[in-house]
Amino acid sequence: MTTIDRIDVRTAAPAANRERLRAELADLVHHDPAALPDTARLIEDLGLDSLAMMTVSAWLGSHGVRMRTDQGRRGTVGDVLSLAETVADKPVRLTIRAPAGSSGPHVVPEPPPSQPDPLAPVLQSAVFRLDALQPLDTEYLYALAVRPENCFRWRYRGVPPAPERFVEELWAQVVTQYVVRRLDDNQPAGHVVAYGADRNVGHAYVGAVFEPTYAGTGRAAEVITLFVRYLFHTFPFRKLYLEVPGFNWPQVRSGEGRYFQVEGRLRDHVYYAGRYWDQYLCAIYADQAFEEPTSDCKDERKPS
């Protein structure tokens, strides 16, 4: 005879659970919970930039939400809370089957999967992986760099280079670079590069460009985080610099003091679209790379 024991584990009432999640989310994005109704739009109403959206994605992951590339755009607070609730509100059923007269399993269990080498660099997230450049990647990287949505934000500032020049400059002053690929379908999604290293003083520069569909979703910021951690793991850099022109600044400004430090601001340094823009020099330190914010930082909430 086989005995079957079932244990159902359920979470708190849905309404109470949603308000608990709302309070967590409000603390995360530095708002009062009252300013986060379900209808509040993350970008238009709350002003979340790419780094803030990355933080929201990480929070969802901590609640067991397995993110996919097609979940990149979460438009409202209600969308985010609903994703968190898909895991939090799901009952967990444990079933224990014990054949009568049996003192153990009838089959030898498989050995546990081998653990990754702790010294090996991490080049993969839950959604993307970093692949070393191959000769066939050059055509894609050129097409990505010259797309109208990317060209003015990337190194060529709106003036696409000749393909021959692009190939010649692809490895100029480069420390290392990777093609970003999606895990689900192996399609390329972006390009990350470390360049301009001064090994005498231990710093380099980081650049990245992605498919426009990921703009404002936080996905690009997640990949850059992965790349930065890889660089600090692999090279003896003390800090990494990012050069951010003023027209890109709104996408990352929430990270100032949290993910990076602004160490310089060049006034009217970059010309584009009929005007001059400031350029920000931002630094990520090896001993502070993407640390969680302190409690003091969490208490600085925006007024509703």
C-alpha positions as protocol buffer text, in pm:
chain_id: "A"
residue {
  index: 1
  type: MET
  ca { x: 0 y: 0 z: 0 }
}
residue {
  index: 2
  type: THR
  ca { x: 121 y: 349 z: -85 }
}
residue {
  index: 3
  type: THR
  ca { x: 59 y: 641 z: 147 }
}
residue {
  index: 4
  type: ILE
  ca { x: 26 y: 992 z: 11 }
}
residue {
  index: 5
  type: ASP
  ca { x: 59 y: 1297 z: 231 }
}
residue {
  index: 6
  type: ARG
  ca { x: -21 y: 1639 z: 88 }
}
residue {
  index: 7
  type: ILE
  ca { x: 56 y: 1972 z: 247 }
}
residue {
  index: 8
  type: ASP
  ca { x: -82 y: 2292 z: 95 }
}
residue {
  index: 9
  type: VAL
  ca { x: 108 y: 2610 z: 175 }
}
residue {
  index: 10
  type: ARG
  ca { x: -77 y: 2930 z: 91 }
}
residue {
  index: 11
  type: THR
  ca { x: 22 y: 3291 z: 121 }
}
residue {
  index: 12
  type: ALA
  ca { x: -165 y: 3572 z: 288 }
}
residue {
  index: 13
  type: ALA
  ca { x: -491 y: 3711 z: 147 }
}
residue {
  index: 14
  type: PRO
  ca { x: -438 y: 3859 z: -202 }
}
residue {
  index: 15
  type: ALA
  ca { x: -527 y: 4216 z: -103 }
}
residue {
  index: 16
  type: ALA
  ca { x: -295 y: 4216 z: 198 }
}
residue {
  index: 17
  type: ASN
  ca { x: -18 y: 4055 z: -3 }
}
residue {
  index: 18
  type: ARG
  ca { x: -46 y: 4315 z: -280 }
}
residue {
  index: 19
  type: GLU
  ca { x: -14 y: 4598 z: -29 }
}
residue {
  index: 20
  type: ARG
  ca { x: 291 y: 4434 z: 124 }
}
residue {
  index: 21
  type: LEU
  ca { x: 448 y: 4408 z: -221 }
}
residue {
  index: 22
  type: ARG
  ca { x: 350 y: 4767 z: -295 }
}
residue {
  index: 23
  type: ALA
  ca { x: 530 y: 4884 z: 20 }
}
residue {
  index: 24
  type: GLU
  ca { x: 843 y: 4691 z: -83 }
}
residue {
  index: 25
  type: LEU
  ca { x: 832 y: 4840 z: -432 }
}
residue {
  index: 26
  type: ALA
  ca { x: 781 y: 5191 z: -295 }
}
residue {
  index: 27
  type: ASP
  ca { x: 1086 y: 5153 z: -72 }
}
residue {
  index: 28
  type: LEU
  ca { x: 1285 y: 5025 z: -366 }
}
residue {
  index: 29
  type: VAL
  ca { x: 1210 y: 5321 z: -596 }
}
residue {
  index: 30
  type: HIS
  ca { x: 1214 y: 5583 z: -317 }
}
residue {
  index: 31
  type: HIS
  ca { x: 845 y: 5678 z: -331 }
}
residue {
  index: 32
  type: ASP
  ca { x: 568 y: 5673 z: -75 }
}
residue {
  index: 33
  type: PRO
  ca { x: 328 y: 5378 z: -121 }
}
residue {
  index: 34
  type: ALA
  ca { x: 43 y: 5626 z: -169 }
}
residue {
  index: 35
  type: ALA
  ca { x: 219 y: 5752 z: -482 }
}
residue {
  index: 36
  type: LEU
  ca { x: 213 y: 5403 z: -634 }
}
residue {
  index: 37
  type: PRO
  ca { x: -145 y: 5319 z: -736 }
}
residue {
  index: 38
  type: ASP
  ca { x: -182 y: 5029 z: -976 }
}
residue {
  index: 39
  type: THR
  ca { x: -239 y: 5271 z: -1263 }
}
residue {
  index: 40
  type: ALA
  ca { x: 84 y: 5468 z: -1208 }
}
residue {
  index: 41
  type: ARG
  ca { x: 313 y: 5437 z: -1510 }
}
residue {
  index: 42
  type: LEU
  ca { x: 669 y: 5348 z: -1423 }
}
residue {
  index: 43
  type: ILE
  ca { x: 840 y: 5581 z: -1668 }
}
residue {
  index: 44
  type: GLU
  ca { x: 592 y: 5860 z: -1743 }
}
residue {
  index: 45
  type: ASP
  ca { x: 449 y: 5906 z: -1391 }
}
residue {
  index: 46
  type: LEU
  ca { x: 723 y: 5779 z: -1159 }
}
residue {
  index: 47
  type: GLY
  ca { x: 1018 y: 5882 z: -1375 }
}
residue {
  index: 48
  type: LEU
  ca { x: 1204 y: 5551 z: -1352 }
}
residue {
  index: 49
  type: ASP
  ca { x: 1510 y: 5539 z: -1577 }
}
residue {
  index: 50
  type: SER
  ca { x: 1696 y: 5236 z: -1710 }
}
residue {
  index: 51
  type: LEU
  ca { x: 1888 y: 5173 z: -1388 }
}
residue {
  index: 52
  type: ALA
  ca { x: 1573 y: 5201 z: -1178 }
}
residue {
  index: 53
  type: MET
  ca { x: 1401 y: 4953 z: -1410 }
}
residue {
  index: 54
  type: MET
  ca { x: 1698 y: 4719 z: -1367 }
}
residue {
  index: 55
  type: THR
  ca { x: 1647 y: 4742 z: -990 }
}
residue {
  index: 56
  type: VAL
  ca { x: 1279 y: 4657 z: -1032 }
}
residue {
  index: 57
  type: SER
  ca { x: 1371 y: 4354 z: -1243 }
}
residue {
  index: 58
  type: ALA
  ca { x: 1614 y: 4235 z: -976 }
}
residue {
  index: 59
  type: TRP
  ca { x: 1341 y: 4278 z: -714 }
}
residue {
  index: 60
  type: LEU
  ca { x: 1103 y: 4066 z: -920 }
}
residue {
  index: 61
  type: GLY
  ca { x: 1373 y: 3803 z: -952 }
}
residue {
  index: 62
  type: SER
  ca { x: 1415 y: 3798 z: -574 }
}
residue {
  index: 63
  type: HIS
  ca { x: 1044 y: 3712 z: -553 }
}
residue {
  index: 64
  type: GLY
  ca { x: 1089 y: 3414 z: -782 }
}
residue {
  index: 65
  type: VAL
  ca { x: 972 y: 3572 z: -1107 }
}
residue {
  index: 66
  type: ARG
  ca { x: 1160 y: 3418 z: -1397 }
}
residue {
  index: 67
  type: MET
  ca { x: 1205 y: 3704 z: -1639 }
}
residue {
  index: 68
  type: ARG
  ca { x: 1188 y: 3661 z: -2014 }
}
residue {
  index: 69
  type: THR
  ca { x: 1293 y: 3901 z: -2285 }
}
residue {
  index: 70
  type: ASP
  ca { x: 930 y: 3960 z: -2381 }
}
residue {
  index: 71
  type: GLN
  ca { x: 862 y: 4084 z: -2026 }
}
residue {
  index: 72
  type: GLY
  ca { x: 1094 y: 4378 z: -2077 }
}
residue {
  index: 73
  type: ARG
  ca { x: 828 y: 4649 z: -2079 }
}
residue {
  index: 74
  type: ARG
  ca { x: 631 y: 4662 z: -1758 }
}
residue {
  index: 75
  type: GLY
  ca { x: 416 y: 4968 z: -1805 }
}
residue {
  index: 76
  type: THR
  ca { x: 246 y: 5023 z: -1468 }
}
residue {
  index: 77
  type: VAL
  ca { x: 281 y: 4950 z: -1099 }
}
residue {
  index: 78
  type: GLY
  ca { x: -7 y: 4705 z: -1139 }
}
residue {
  index: 79
  type: ASP
  ca { x: 189 y: 4515 z: -1404 }
}
residue {
  index: 80
  type: VAL
  ca { x: 485 y: 4476 z: -1168 }
}
residue {
  index: 81
  type: LEU
  ca { x: 274 y: 4371 z: -870 }
}
residue {
  index: 82
  type: SER
  ca { x: 82 y: 4120 z: -1081 }
}
residue {
  index: 83
  type: LEU
  ca { x: 408 y: 3958 z: -1189 }
}
residue {
  index: 84
  type: ALA
  ca { x: 522 y: 3932 z: -828 }
}
residue {
  index: 85
  type: GLU
  ca { x: 186 y: 3787 z: -729 }
}
residue {
  index: 86
  type: THR
  ca { x: 203 y: 3513 z: -991 }
}
residue {
  index: 87
  type: VAL
  ca { x: 461 y: 3349 z: -765 }
}
residue {
  index: 88
  type: ALA
  ca { x: 366 y: 3485 z: -425 }
}
residue {
  index: 89
  type: ASP
  ca { x: -1 y: 3385 z: -449 }
}
residue {
  index: 90
  type: LYS
  ca { x: 57 y: 3041 z: -594 }
}
residue {
  index: 91
  type: PRO
  ca { x: -8 y: 2757 z: -345 }
}
residue {
  index: 92
  type: VAL
  ca { x: 279 y: 2515 z: -302 }
}
residue {
  index: 93
  type: ARG
  ca { x: 178 y: 2150 z: -280 }
}
residue {
  index: 94
  type: LEU
  ca { x: 421 y: 1899 z: -134 }
}
residue {
  index: 95
  type: THR
  ca { x: 347 y: 1533 z: -205 }
}
residue {
  index: 96
  type: ILE
  ca { x: 532 y: 1254 z: -24 }
}
residue {
  index: 97
  type: ARG
  ca { x: 490 y: 903 z: -161 }
}
residue {
  index: 98
  type: ALA
  ca { x: 614 y: 610 z: 49 }
}
residue {
  index: 99
  type: PRO
  ca { x: 553 y: 253 z: -74 }
}
residue {
  index: 100
  type: ALA
  ca { x: 443 y: 24 z: 208 }
}
residue {
  index: 101
  type: GLY
  ca { x: 723 y: -181 z: 354 }
}
residue {
  index: 102
  type: SER
  ca { x: 986 y: 27 z: 181 }
}
residue {
  index: 103
  type: SER
  ca { x: 1269 y: 172 z: 380 }
}
residue {
  index: 104
  type: GLY
  ca { x: 1412 y: 376 z: 97 }
}
residue {
  index: 105
  type: PRO
  ca { x: 1394 y: 456 z: -270 }
}
residue {
  index: 106
  type: HIS
  ca { x: 1390 y: 174 z: -527 }
}
residue {
  index: 107
  type: VAL
  ca { x: 1636 y: 349 z: -756 }
}
residue {
  index: 108
  type: VAL
  ca { x: 1975 y: 498 z: -693 }
}
residue {
  index: 109
  type: PRO
  ca { x: 1940 y: 878 z: -706 }
}
residue {
  index: 110
  type: GLU
  ca { x: 2135 y: 1063 z: -969 }
}
residue {
  index: 111
  type: PRO
  ca { x: 2437 y: 1254 z: -844 }
}
residue {
  index: 112
  type: PRO
  ca { x: 2379 y: 1625 z: -795 }
}
residue {
  index: 113
  type: PRO
  ca { x: 2483 y: 1851 z: -1083 }
}
residue {
  index: 114
  type: SER
  ca { x: 2839 y: 1971 z: -1068 }
}
residue {
  index: 115
  type: GLN
  ca { x: 2889 y: 2314 z: -917 }
}
residue {
  index: 116
  type: PRO
  ca { x: 3043 y: 2586 z: -1132 }
}
residue {
  index: 117
  type: ASP
  ca { x: 3405 y: 2672 z: -1069 }
}
residue {
  index: 118
  type: PRO
  ca { x: 3401 y: 2976 z: -836 }
}
residue {
  index: 119
  type: LEU
  ca { x: 3706 y: 3115 z: -1018 }
}
residue {
  index: 120
  type: ALA
  ca { x: 3544 y: 3103 z: -1361 }
}
residue {
  index: 121
  type: PRO
  ca { x: 3406 y: 3437 z: -1486 }
}
residue {
  index: 122
  type: VAL
  ca { x: 3029 y: 3471 z: -1501 }
}
residue {
  index: 123
  type: LEU
  ca { x: 2924 y: 3561 z: -1854 }
}
residue {
  index: 124
  type: GLN
  ca { x: 2555 y: 3477 z: -1837 }
}
residue {
  index: 125
  type: SER
  ca { x: 2245 y: 3612 z: -1667 }
}
residue {
  index: 126
  type: ALA
  ca { x: 1895 y: 3467 z: -1656 }
}
residue {
  index: 127
  type: VAL
  ca { x: 1815 y: 3626 z: -1992 }
}
residue {
  index: 128
  type: PHE
  ca { x: 2140 y: 3704 z: -2178 }
}
residue {
  index: 129
  type: ARG
  ca { x: 2492 y: 3574 z: -2225 }
}
residue {
  index: 130
  type: LEU
  ca { x: 2813 y: 3737 z: -2343 }
}
residue {
  index: 131
  type: ASP
  ca { x: 2975 y: 3570 z: -2643 }
}
residue {
  index: 132
  type: ALA
  ca { x: 3325 y: 3637 z: -2773 }
}
residue {
  index: 133
  type: LEU
  ca { x: 3323 y: 3813 z: -3109 }
}
residue {
  index: 134
  type: GLN
  ca { x: 3339 y: 3594 z: -3419 }
}
residue {
  index: 135
  type: PRO
  ca { x: 3419 y: 3712 z: -3774 }
}
residue {
  index: 136
  type: LEU
  ca { x: 3055 y: 3673 z: -3876 }
}
residue {
  index: 137
  type: ASP
  ca { x: 2946 y: 3913 z: -3600 }
}
residue {
  index: 138
  type: THR
  ca { x: 3099 y: 4216 z: -3772 }
}
residue {
  index: 139
  type: GLU
  ca { x: 2805 y: 4266 z: -4008 }
}
residue {
  index: 140
  type: TYR
  ca { x: 2557 y: 4265 z: -3719 }
}
residue {
  index: 141
  type: LEU
  ca { x: 2767 y: 4502 z: -3508 }
}
residue {
  index: 142
  type: TYR
  ca { x: 2791 y: 4749 z: -3795 }
}
residue {
  index: 143
  type: ALA
  ca { x: 2416 y: 4737 z: -3856 }
}
residue {
  index: 144
  type: LEU
  ca { x: 2354 y: 4786 z: -3483 }
}
residue {
  index: 145
  type: ALA
  ca { x: 2591 y: 5082 z: -3458 }
}
residue {
  index: 146
  type: VAL
  ca { x: 2448 y: 5272 z: -3757 }
}
residue {
  index: 147
  type: ARG
  ca { x: 2079 y: 5231 z: -3677 }
}
residue {
  index: 148
  type: PRO
  ca { x: 1924 y: 5578 z: -3647 }
}
residue {
  index: 149
  type: GLU
  ca { x: 1805 y: 5504 z: -3291 }
}
residue {
  index: 150
  type: ASN
  ca { x: 2160 y: 5410 z: -3186 }
}
residue {
  index: 151
  type: CYS
  ca { x: 2403 y: 5601 z: -3404 }
}
residue {
  index: 152
  type: PHE
  ca { x: 2372 y: 5937 z: -3228 }
}
residue {
  index: 153
  type: ARG
  ca { x: 2405 y: 5774 z: -2883 }
}
residue {
  index: 154
  type: TRP
  ca { x: 2706 y: 5561 z: -2979 }
}
residue {
  index: 155
  type: ARG
  ca { x: 3062 y: 5649 z: -3070 }
}
residue {
  index: 156
  type: TYR
  ca { x: 2987 y: 5798 z: -3414 }
}
residue {
  index: 157
  type: ARG
  ca { x: 2741 y: 6064 z: -3291 }
}
residue {
  index: 158
  type: GLY
  ca { x: 2494 y: 6030 z: -3577 }
}
residue {
  index: 159
  type: VAL
  ca { x: 2749 y: 6002 z: -3861 }
}
residue {
  index: 160
  type: PRO
  ca { x: 2767 y: 5638 z: -3979 }
}
residue {
  index: 161
  type: PRO
  ca { x: 3121 y: 5539 z: -4077 }
}
residue {
  index: 162
  type: ALA
  ca { x: 3217 y: 5347 z: -4388 }
}
residue {
  index: 163
  type: PRO
  ca { x: 3207 y: 4970 z: -4327 }
}
residue {
  index: 164
  type: GLU
  ca { x: 3582 y: 4947 z: -4390 }
}
residue {
  index: 165
  type: ARG
  ca { x: 3654 y: 5211 z: -4127 }
}
residue {
  index: 166
  type: PHE
  ca { x: 3423 y: 5037 z: -3879 }
}
residue {
  index: 167
  type: VAL
  ca { x: 3612 y: 4709 z: -3921 }
}
residue {
  index: 168
  type: GLU
  ca { x: 3949 y: 4883 z: -3883 }
}
residue {
  index: 169
  type: GLU
  ca { x: 3843 y: 5055 z: -3560 }
}
residue {
  index: 170
  type: LEU
  ca { x: 3657 y: 4760 z: -3408 }
}
residue {
  index: 171
  type: TRP
  ca { x: 3956 y: 4649 z: -3197 }
}
residue {
  index: 172
  type: ALA
  ca { x: 4137 y: 4982 z: -3166 }
}
residue {
  index: 173
  type: GLN
  ca { x: 4236 y: 5041 z: -2800 }
}
residue {
  index: 174
  type: VAL
  ca { x: 3996 y: 4763 z: -2696 }
}
residue {
  index: 175
  type: VAL
  ca { x: 4065 y: 4552 z: -2387 }
}
residue {
  index: 176
  type: THR
  ca { x: 3784 y: 4305 z: -2453 }
}
residue {
  index: 177
  type: GLN
  ca { x: 3437 y: 4306 z: -2605 }
}
residue {
  index: 178
  type: TYR
  ca { x: 3140 y: 4075 z: -2639 }
}
residue {
  index: 179
  type: VAL
  ca { x: 2826 y: 4026 z: -2841 }
}
residue {
  index: 180
  type: VAL
  ca { x: 2519 y: 4009 z: -2618 }
}
residue {
  index: 181
  type: ARG
  ca { x: 2286 y: 3720 z: -2710 }
}
residue {
  index: 182
  type: ARG
  ca { x: 1946 y: 3616 z: -2585 }
}
residue {
  index: 183
  type: LEU
  ca { x: 1936 y: 3278 z: -2417 }
}
residue {
  index: 184
  type: ASP
  ca { x: 1590 y: 3187 z: -2542 }
}
residue {
  index: 185
  type: ASP
  ca { x: 1657 y: 3211 z: -2917 }
}
residue {
  index: 186
  type: ASN
  ca { x: 2032 y: 3285 z: -2948 }
}
residue {
  index: 187
  type: GLN
  ca { x: 1960 y: 3613 z: -3129 }
}
residue {
  index: 188
  type: PRO
  ca { x: 2206 y: 3902 z: -3086 }
}
residue {
  index: 189
  type: ALA
  ca { x: 2081 y: 4188 z: -2870 }
}
residue {
  index: 190
  type: GLY
  ca { x: 2375 y: 4422 z: -2817 }
}
residue {
  index: 191
  type: HIS
  ca { x: 2746 y: 4490 z: -2786 }
}
residue {
  index: 192
  type: VAL
  ca { x: 2958 y: 4567 z: -2477 }
}
residue {
  index: 193
  type: VAL
  ca { x: 3319 y: 4683 z: -2486 }
}
residue {
  index: 194
  type: ALA
  ca { x: 3600 y: 4784 z: -2251 }
}
residue {
  index: 195
  type: TYR
  ca { x: 3855 y: 5019 z: -2402 }
}
residue {
  index: 196
  type: GLY
  ca { x: 4112 y: 5291 z: -2336 }
}
residue {
  index: 197
  type: ALA
  ca { x: 4278 y: 5110 z: -2046 }
}
residue {
  index: 198
  type: ASP
  ca { x: 4556 y: 5275 z: -1849 }
}
residue {
  index: 199
  type: ARG
  ca { x: 4706 y: 4976 z: -1673 }
}
residue {
  index: 200
  type: ASN
  ca { x: 4958 y: 5191 z: -1486 }
}
residue {
  index: 201
  type: VAL
  ca { x: 4682 y: 5347 z: -1277 }
}
residue {
  index: 202
  type: GLY
  ca { x: 4426 y: 5068 z: -1311 }
}
residue {
  index: 203
  type: HIS
  ca { x: 4129 y: 5205 z: -1499 }
}
residue {
  index: 204
  type: ALA
  ca { x: 3947 y: 5162 z: -1831 }
}
residue {
  index: 205
  type: TYR
  ca { x: 3634 y: 5283 z: -2006 }
}
residue {
  index: 206
  type: VAL
  ca { x: 3312 y: 5090 z: -2068 }
}
residue {
  index: 207
  type: GLY
  ca { x: 3072 y: 5133 z: -2359 }
}
residue {
  index: 208
  type: ALA
  ca { x: 2757 y: 4952 z: -2470 }
}
residue {
  index: 209
  type: VAL
  ca { x: 2493 y: 4964 z: -2741 }
}
residue {
  index: 210
  type: PHE
  ca { x: 2173 y: 4758 z: -2761 }
}
residue {
  index: 211
  type: GLU
  ca { x: 1876 y: 4693 z: -2983 }
}
residue {
  index: 212
  type: PRO
  ca { x: 1635 y: 4987 z: -2945 }
}
residue {
  index: 213
  type: THR
  ca { x: 1362 y: 4756 z: -2817 }
}
residue {
  index: 214
  type: TYR
  ca { x: 1545 y: 4735 z: -2483 }
}
residue {
  index: 215
  type: ALA
  ca { x: 1555 y: 5111 z: -2427 }
}
residue {
  index: 216
  type: GLY
  ca { x: 1409 y: 5203 z: -2089 }
}
residue {
  index: 217
  type: THR
  ca { x: 1345 y: 4843 z: -1982 }
}
residue {
  index: 218
  type: GLY
  ca { x: 1647 y: 4799 z: -1756 }
}
residue {
  index: 219
  type: ARG
  ca { x: 1765 y: 4500 z: -1960 }
}
residue {
  index: 220
  type: ALA
  ca { x: 2065 y: 4684 z: -2100 }
}
residue {
  index: 221
  type: ALA
  ca { x: 2165 y: 4797 z: -1751 }
}
residue {
  index: 222
  type: GLU
  ca { x: 2152 y: 4436 z: -1630 }
}
residue {
  index: 223
  type: VAL
  ca { x: 2394 y: 4329 z: -1903 }
}
residue {
  index: 224
  type: ILE
  ca { x: 2630 y: 4618 z: -1831 }
}
residue {
  index: 225
  type: THR
  ca { x: 2628 y: 4515 z: -1464 }
}
residue {
  index: 226
  type: LEU
  ca { x: 2723 y: 4161 z: -1567 }
}
residue {
  index: 227
  type: PHE
  ca { x: 3002 y: 4296 z: -1790 }
}
residue {
  index: 228
  type: VAL
  ca { x: 3139 y: 4530 z: -1522 }
}
residue {
  index: 229
  type: ARG
  ca { x: 3155 y: 4249 z: -1268 }
}
residue {
  index: 230
  type: TYR
  ca { x: 3337 y: 4035 z: -1523 }
}
residue {
  index: 231
  type: LEU
  ca { x: 3592 y: 4311 z: -1585 }
}
residue {
  index: 232
  type: PHE
  ca { x: 3666 y: 4357 z: -1215 }
}
residue {
  index: 233
  type: HIS
  ca { x: 3689 y: 3979 z: -1173 }
}
residue {
  index: 234
  type: THR
  ca { x: 3930 y: 3935 z: -1463 }
}
residue {
  index: 235
  type: PHE
  ca { x: 4145 y: 4248 z: -1475 }
}
residue {
  index: 236
  type: PRO
  ca { x: 4321 y: 4442 z: -1195 }
}
residue {
  index: 237
  type: PHE
  ca { x: 4119 y: 4757 z: -1255 }
}
residue {
  index: 238
  type: ARG
  ca { x: 4049 y: 4990 z: -963 }
}
residue {
  index: 239
  type: LYS
  ca { x: 3768 y: 5168 z: -1141 }
}
residue {
  index: 240
  type: LEU
  ca { x: 3582 y: 5182 z: -1469 }
}
residue {
  index: 241
  type: TYR
  ca { x: 3468 y: 5500 z: -1640 }
}
residue {
  index: 242
  type: LEU
  ca { x: 3155 y: 5570 z: -1839 }
}
residue {
  index: 243
  type: GLU
  ca { x: 3131 y: 5877 z: -2060 }
}
residue {
  index: 244
  type: VAL
  ca { x: 2767 y: 5987 z: -2072 }
}
residue {
  index: 245
  type: PRO
  ca { x: 2659 y: 6272 z: -2301 }
}
residue {
  index: 246
  type: GLY
  ca { x: 2380 y: 6489 z: -2166 }
}
residue {
  index: 247
  type: PHE
  ca { x: 2115 y: 6349 z: -2400 }
}
residue {
  index: 248
  type: ASN
  ca { x: 2181 y: 6002 z: -2252 }
}
residue {
  index: 249
  type: TRP
  ca { x: 2194 y: 6122 z: -1891 }
}
residue {
  index: 250
  type: PRO
  ca { x: 1817 y: 6089 z: -1817 }
}
residue {
  index: 251
  type: GLN
  ca { x: 1846 y: 5713 z: -1877 }
}
residue {
  index: 252
  type: VAL
  ca { x: 2099 y: 5660 z: -1597 }
}
residue {
  index: 253
  type: ARG
  ca { x: 2085 y: 5953 z: -1357 }
}
residue {
  index: 254
  type: SER
  ca { x: 1913 y: 5756 z: -1079 }
}
residue {
  index: 255
  type: GLY
  ca { x: 2234 y: 5556 z: -1040 }
}
residue {
  index: 256
  type: GLU
  ca { x: 2440 y: 5855 z: -924 }
}
residue {
  index: 257
  type: GLY
  ca { x: 2574 y: 5785 z: -576 }
}
residue {
  index: 258
  type: ARG
  ca { x: 2423 y: 5437 z: -585 }
}
residue {
  index: 259
  type: TYR
  ca { x: 2581 y: 5252 z: -875 }
}
residue {
  index: 260
  type: PHE
  ca { x: 2842 y: 5507 z: -978 }
}
residue {
  index: 261
  type: GLN
  ca { x: 3001 y: 5838 z: -883 }
}
residue {
  index: 262
  type: VAL
  ca { x: 3004 y: 6144 z: -1108 }
}
residue {
  index: 263
  type: GLU
  ca { x: 3367 y: 6256 z: -1108 }
}
residue {
  index: 264
  type: GLY
  ca { x: 3350 y: 6517 z: -1380 }
}
residue {
  index: 265
  type: ARG
  ca { x: 3108 y: 6724 z: -1584 }
}
residue {
  index: 266
  type: LEU
  ca { x: 3234 y: 6889 z: -1901 }
}
residue {
  index: 267
  type: ARG
  ca { x: 3012 y: 7185 z: -1983 }
}
residue {
  index: 268
  type: ASP
  ca { x: 2882 y: 7216 z: -2341 }
}
residue {
  index: 269
  type: HIS
  ca { x: 3120 y: 6942 z: -2448 }
}
residue {
  index: 270
  type: VAL
  ca { x: 2921 y: 6749 z: -2711 }
}
residue {
  index: 271
  type: TYR
  ca { x: 2734 y: 6892 z: -3009 }
}
residue {
  index: 272
  type: TYR
  ca { x: 2420 y: 6722 z: -3139 }
}
residue {
  index: 273
  type: ALA
  ca { x: 2074 y: 6820 z: -3267 }
}
residue {
  index: 274
  type: GLY
  ca { x: 2150 y: 7190 z: -3292 }
}
residue {
  index: 275
  type: ARG
  ca { x: 2291 y: 7244 z: -2944 }
}
residue {
  index: 276
  type: TYR
  ca { x: 2578 y: 7166 z: -2709 }
}
residue {
  index: 277
  type: TRP
  ca { x: 2539 y: 6914 z: -2429 }
}
residue {
  index: 278
  type: ASP
  ca { x: 2730 y: 6853 z: -2108 }
}
residue {
  index: 279
  type: GLN
  ca { x: 2922 y: 6528 z: -2081 }
}
residue {
  index: 280
  type: TYR
  ca { x: 2936 y: 6335 z: -1753 }
}
residue {
  index: 281
  type: LEU
  ca { x: 3236 y: 6128 z: -1648 }
}
residue {
  index: 282
  type: CYS
  ca { x: 3108 y: 5854 z: -1419 }
}
residue {
  index: 283
  type: ALA
  ca { x: 3321 y: 5606 z: -1225 }
}
residue {
  index: 284
  type: ILE
  ca { x: 3241 y: 5260 z: -1090 }
}
residue {
  index: 285
  type: TYR
  ca { x: 3485 y: 5150 z: -820 }
}
residue {
  index: 286
  type: ALA
  ca { x: 3592 y: 4789 z: -782 }
}
residue {
  index: 287
  type: ASP
  ca { x: 3521 y: 4784 z: -408 }
}
residue {
  index: 288
  type: GLN
  ca { x: 3181 y: 4948 z: -449 }
}
residue {
  index: 289
  type: ALA
  ca { x: 3059 y: 4796 z: -774 }
}
residue {
  index: 290
  type: PHE
  ca { x: 2679 y: 4786 z: -770 }
}
residue {
  index: 291
  type: GLU
  ca { x: 2643 y: 4763 z: -396 }
}
residue {
  index: 292
  type: GLU
  ca { x: 2296 y: 4769 z: -251 }
}
residue {
  index: 293
  type: PRO
  ca { x: 2189 y: 5114 z: -132 }
}
residue {
  index: 294
  type: THR
  ca { x: 2225 y: 5193 z: 236 }
}
residue {
  index: 295
  type: SER
  ca { x: 1925 y: 5237 z: 465 }
}
residue {
  index: 296
  type: ASP
  ca { x: 1988 y: 5611 z: 457 }
}
residue {
  index: 297
  type: CYS
  ca { x: 1950 y: 5605 z: 81 }
}
residue {
  index: 298
  type: LYS
  ca { x: 1631 y: 5402 z: 103 }
}
residue {
  index: 299
  type: ASP
  ca { x: 1472 y: 5658 z: 330 }
}
residue {
  index: 300
  type: GLU
  ca { x: 1508 y: 5937 z: 75 }
}
residue {
  index: 301
  type: ARG
  ca { x: 1164 y: 5904 z: -78 }
}
residue {
  index: 302
  type: LYS
  ca { x: 1016 y: 6132 z: -336 }
}
residue {
  index: 303
  type: PRO
  ca { x: 704 y: 6323 z: -239 }
}
residue {
  index: 304
  type: SER
  ca { x: 377 y: 6198 z: -373 }
}
